[in-house]
Structure formats: C-alpha cells, structure tokens
C-alpha cells in the first residue's frame, strides 16, 4: 500500500477484540441511558450498539429495545450477552445512514460514541429523526478533542494516513459542539442540552495499557497491520508510549482522564427530563 495515495480501508469494528474497549466505556453508557429518562413500555434504539452496553441497560428499564450496528461479530456478542441475562433485544445489522426501522417507530435513541463515526452527519441526523416519534428524544455521547488518549489516537491515525499516502481528511463534524448540533438537528425541531462528563482509562502500567489497546481496539489492530507491512509499527509504538507517559496521571500505574459530552436532544414542545 506504500505510496498508493489511497486512504486506509474503512475500520472493521469486528476486528480485534472490541469487547475490551466496550467494557471501559460501560460507565458512559450508563450515563447516556440515565439521561434518556426511559419509561417502561417505551421503544428504544441503541444506534451503534456494539456489544450491547446501552441496550442491556435500557431493557432493564422495561423498554422494548432494538440494537443496530454494522459489525456482525459485535452483534453476535451482544446477542450472547442478552441471552445470558434472559433479555429480549432485537439486534440487527445497519448503520446511521440507513437505519432498518420504520418511520416514527421509536421513542428514544441512545448512541454512545457511535453516531459520531458516521461518514455523513446530515444523513445520520435525517435517519435518526425519521425513525423517532413526535415526542422522542436523542441522547448521544461524543469525545472532547483533548487529553492524552485523544492525542494518542490522533497521532496513530495520522501516522497510518501518512504511511499509505492518503490526503489529509476534511475536518470532521464537531459532535461535541452545542451550536453545531443545534444547526444539524434544529431544522427537525430539536433543542440541545449539553453536559460534560469524564471517563478514566487505567492499567497497571503504560506498557500494559498500550499493549492491550494495540492488541484489541479495532482501529489499532487495523492500523498496526498496515504499519507492520511497511516496517513503521515500532516507531509509532515508541511515540505513543512517550505520549502516554507524559500524560500519565498515576505515578505508580497508568491513568488518563478523557472528557466527553452527553447531548440530550428533544423536540420543541416534546418531552423534557421532568416529563411531558
């Protein structure tokens, strides 16, 4: 792929062992589901459900849940988790630009660090609003572009892009920004409430954290495979180790805090956190 001028292949979220990452993100799923203020009998969509963190929490609230994700392997993991709990959840293949649900068929949509990867935010917003009922709400989480883990991921992605000779990507949609979200969803009659939260990533050491991420996270697995073919993997590993060491918050182990936002979108005149 050297000098091909082509962008890296699309991330296969079924690659690696995303279950490890999903477990780290479970607290954020709990926050998103709590902010959705679900009520028994409501219909809920977990968009980009992955291994089912939010879906499982939502069904425990007595709701009817559908989980949608493009990664078939992760859907199988989610089905196994639901079966182990005796939970009835419909997990199905799909993506934010083509949600396999009918118009106005859900009361709430939860998307935990998922819809933020949609290639076309406009298409994703239109689809979410299409399947949402008139009094529905959307709760999504998005990373703030700062911090040690953000820097690590940005450097890794840029290294892979440069290695394959791909052009610099266009500036992504700022899912963490209130004004941007208001512009994207305002035409559909939504208001936006934004909250900041934090999530801590930890390990016994910097080396352990880097090893676990490199071996399990789909983006890392895909990128390292490319760099190993080009003989550039070790140089990146050393650079990422330096970033993590500099940003380490625990001198006796490893800890890094990442900030994120939870956006609660409700239609004007629709349900609020206090009720209808």
N, C-alpha and C positions, 0 to 999 in steps of 0.2 A: 504493500500500500504506500510505500515511500514515494513522495512526490506525485501522488495520483491527483492531487488537487480536489479530491472528493472528501466530503465530511465523513466522520466516523459513522458506522452503522447505528441505526436507532437503538436505544437501550432496550435490551431484553430484560424486563423486570423479573422474569422467571429464572434468569441466570444466577449463579452463586447460591446464596442461602439467605434470602431477604428476611426470613423468619427472625434472624438475629437482630436486624435493624428494627423490624416491626416491634419486637419486644421493648426496645429502647424508646420507641415512640408511643407506647401504650398510655403513659400519663397524658399526653397531648390529646389522644383520642377521648379519654375520659373528660377532659375539659370541653372539647367540642360537643360531645353528646350532652353534657350537663347544660351548656349554653343553648342547646336546641330546645330545652324545656319540653321534652316529649311527654305525650299523654297516652295512656292505654287506648288501643284501638286505632291509633294513627298509622299512616303508611309512610315508611321512611326509606330513602335511598342513601346507601353508603357508596358514594361515587369515587372510584379508585380505591376499592375496599381492601386490596392487598390480601393479607392473611385474615382479615375479618375483625380487627380490633374494635372499630366503632360499631360494626354490625352486631356483634355479640353483646355489646353494652346496650345498644338500642333495643334489641329483642327482649332483654331482661326487664325493660321498662313496659313491657306488654304491648309493644308495637308490632306491626307487620313489616318485615324488613326485606329489601332487595339489595344485594351487593353486586356492583358492576365493576369489572376490571379487565384490562386487555391481556393479562398474563394468566394463561390457562393453568400453569403449575401452582400459582398462588391461590387461585380459586379452589383447587383441589385441597390445598392446605386449609383454607377457610372452611370448606365443607367438612373436613375431618374434625376440625375444632368444634364446629356446630354440632356435629353428630355426637361427639364426646360429651357435650353438655345437654343433649336431648333437645336442642333448639331447632326450630323450623325456620330456615332462612333460604331464600331463593338467590343463589349465587350464579351469575350469568356473565358471559363474555360481552364486552362492549367498551366504548370509550366516551370521553366527554363530548366529542363532536357528533356522536351518533348513539345516543342512549336508547337501549332497546326497551323502552316503555312508552305507553300511550300518553296522549295529552292529558294534563291535569290529573295524573294518576297517583301522585304522592303529596303528602302534607309537609314533609321536611326533607331537605337534602343536607347530608353531612359529608364533607370532603377533607380528610386530614392529610395535608401535604401531598395532595394528589392532583386536583384540577390545575394546580399551579404549573404542572408539566404539560398542559395541553398546548399543542403547536399553535392553535388559533384561538385566542381568548374570546373573540367575538362569537365564533361558532359554539364554543363551550357555554357561554352565557345564554345564547339563544336556546340551546338544547335544555339547559337546566330550567329556564323559565317556561319552556314548552311543557315539560313533564310535571311542573309544580302547580298545585291547585291555587285558587284565587286568594286564599288566606295563608298560603305556605310561606316558609322561610328557608333560608340557606345559611348554613354555618360552615365556614371553611377556615383552614389554618394555612399560614404562609410564613416562611422564614424571613427574618430581617437580614438584609445583606451586610452582616458584620459579624465579627467574632472569629475565634480560632478555627472552628470546624468549617465555617463558611470560607475562610481563607484557604484552608486545606483543599476543599472541594473545588474551589475556583482555580487554584494553581494546577490541580490534577487535570481538570477538564481542558484548560488552556494548553497544557503540555501535550495532551493527546491530539488536540486540534492542530497544533503546530507540527507535530510529528507526521501527520498524514497530509500536511499541506492544505488544509481546509481554510477557507476565508474566515475572518472574524465574524461571529454571529451578530445579527441585528440585536439591538437592545431589547431584552425581554420585557414582557408586561409586568409592571410592579404590583403584584397581587397583595403586597403588604401596605399599599398606599390608599388611604381613605378616598382621596379625590379621584384617583384612577378607578377605583371600584365604583364610586358614585357615577362616574361617567359611563362605565361599562354596563351597569345594571339600572341606571337611572331611567333610561328610556322604557324599561319594563315596569316602572313604577316602584322601584325599591329604594329604601333608605338604608344607610350603612352605619352600623355601630362597630367601633374597633376597640379591642382590648390588647394589651401587651402581656405576654407570659414568658416564662423561661423553661428550658429543658436542659438537664445536666447529663452529659456523657461522661462515663467513668470507666476505668480499668485499673488493673494492678500496676501498670506502668505504661509509659508512652509506647514502648515496643509492643506490648500486648495489644493496646488499642489499635495501633497501625496494622498489626498482623491480622487481627480479627476483621477489621474493615476491608483490608486488601483481599482477604480470602472469601468474604461473604457478601459485601454490598454489590448489587448488580452493576452499578456504574464503575466501581473499582475493578471488578472481575473483567468486564468488557475492555476497559481502558488498559489494564495491565497486560492483557493478552496481546493487544496491539503493540504496546511498547516493548514487550519481551521479544517480539519478532524483529524489532528494529534495534535491539540492544540498548534501549534507553530506560528500562524499568528501574534499575538500581539507582540511577541518578535521581529519578523522581522520588524514590523511596527516601533517600537521604535528605532531599529538600523538604519533603513532608514531615520527616522526623524532626527537622530543625524548627518548622512552624509549630508543631505540636509541643515541642519542648519549651519554646519561647512563650507559648500561650497557656502552659500548664498551670492550673490553679491549686494543685496539691503537690507539695514538695516530696511527699512520701509515696505517691502513686500517680494517677493521672485523673484530672477532672477538667472539663471545659464546659462552660455555660453558653448555650445558644438562645438568643431571644427570638420570639416569634409572635405573630399577631393572630388573634381569632376575630374574624369578621362575621358579624351577625347581620344578615340582610333580610329585611321584612318589607312587604309591600305596604305602601302608604294606606292607612286605614285598615291594615290587616292585624294579625296577632302581634302582640308585644311580649316581652318577657313576663309581664304580670298577667296576661290573659288576652281575651278578645276585646 
